[in-house]
Amino acid sequence: MPDMEWTIAALGLGGNIGDPQASMAQALKLIDEDADCGVLAVSKLYRTPPWGKIDQADFYNCCALVKTRLQPLALLDRCLEIERGMKRVRIERWGPRTIDIDVLTYGDVTLQSERIEIPHPRMTERAFVMVPLADIAAGMVIKGRAVSQWLSGLSAEGIVEANKNPLWWRV
């Protein structure tokens, strides 16, 4: 099989059970070590209030730009495999979790299927996604607008930098 070309994808990572920073760092290292993926940039780490289901601990969130030779569904499957390996259990929507890895964008692809929607359908409504994504891709265009433009219309109240070092995941 010929080598697939590399595509740049954006991932959103989060968690609020156990040590979310360590979990996200481990997930990013696993992605970076994958022969078909590589981490290009990681945002600062943020502590964010829960969204959707608010009676739970604050989350920690970051975004990453990765290069990948995997097709969108294969990238999703790789992210889900990492989640399962880290004991992620899906009990309730928007509930507590050890790790969550979302495929936010995949090049300039627009895709809607039963398993995945790219760009992520609610990412532009969520400051906990757009704040870290703006760290590494403020000019990325999603649904006709730059990340920085989407962010300017959102409230980032309660979102605080937990680690300003973009290499936090490598330590």
Number of C-alpha atoms within 10 A of each C-alpha: 3 4 6 11 9 16 17 18 22 25 24 25 26 26 26 23 18 11 12 20 27 16 22 27 17 16 22 24 15 16 21 17 12 13 10 14 21 20 20 14 17 25 25 23 25 24 21 23 19 20 15 9 11 12 11 14 14 18 23 26 29 26 31 24 22 21 22 25 17 18 13 21 14 12 20 18 14 18 22 17 13 20 21 14 10 16 12 18 13 14 9 9 8 13 17 23 20 22 29 26 22 18 22 25 23 23 16 15 13 13 13 12 8 5 8 16 18 19 21 20 11 10 20 22 14 15 22 31 24 25 28 23 28 20 19 20 20 17 14 19 14 19 12 9 12 16 24 18 18 22 21 12 11 15 13 16 10 13 18 15 16 15 15 11 12 15 14 16 20 10 6
